[in-house]
């Protein structure tokens, strides 16, 4: 459910392309879930091609070009 809600926020433009996704700890607090649940939601978004992670930098919202590449 958390991943679906975050996806809706991305699609609505609330979370803008190429901006950082809030930290998993912050998301866990915001959604009232465990850190493990927040990490799982981030992984689901990554699998859907909606976010990408750069090691030591963070997780970012994917732009349309990156999403299209993920779908093919």
BELNORHU-V379894 format. One record per residue. N is the residue number from 1. RES is the residue in one small letter. NEAR is the number of other ideal C-beta (glycine too) atoms within 10 Angstrom. Layout:
BEGIN
((N & RES & NEAR) (N & RES & NEAR))
END
This chain:
BEGIN
((1 & x & 9) (2 & x & 19) (3 & x & 19) (4 & x & 12) (5 & x & 11) (6 & x & 25) (7 & x & 17) (8 & x & 11) (9 & x & 13) (10 & x & 20) (11 & x & 10) (12 & x & 8) (13 & x & 9) (14 & x & 10) (15 & x & 20) (16 & x & 11) (17 & x & 15) (18 & x & 10) (19 & x & 10) (20 & x & 14) (21 & x & 23) (22 & x & 17) (23 & x & 13) (24 & x & 18) (25 & x & 11) (26 & x & 11) (27 & x & 20) (28 & x & 19) (29 & x & 13) (30 & x & 11) (31 & x & 15) (32 & x & 8) (33 & x & 16) (34 & x & 10) (35 & x & 12) (36 & x & 10) (37 & x & 17) (38 & x & 23) (39 & x & 15) (40 & x & 15) (41 & x & 23) (42 & x & 22) (43 & x & 14) (44 & x & 16) (45 & x & 24) (46 & x & 17) (47 & x & 11) (48 & x & 17) (49 & x & 15) (50 & x & 22) (51 & x & 24) (52 & x & 18) (53 & x & 14) (54 & x & 9) (55 & x & 5) (56 & x & 5) (57 & x & 8) (58 & x & 15) (59 & x & 19) (60 & x & 18) (61 & x & 22) (62 & x & 21) (63 & x & 12) (64 & x & 8) (65 & x & 9) (66 & x & 16) (67 & x & 17) (68 & x & 11) (69 & x & 10) (70 & x & 14) (71 & x & 7) (72 & x & 5))
END
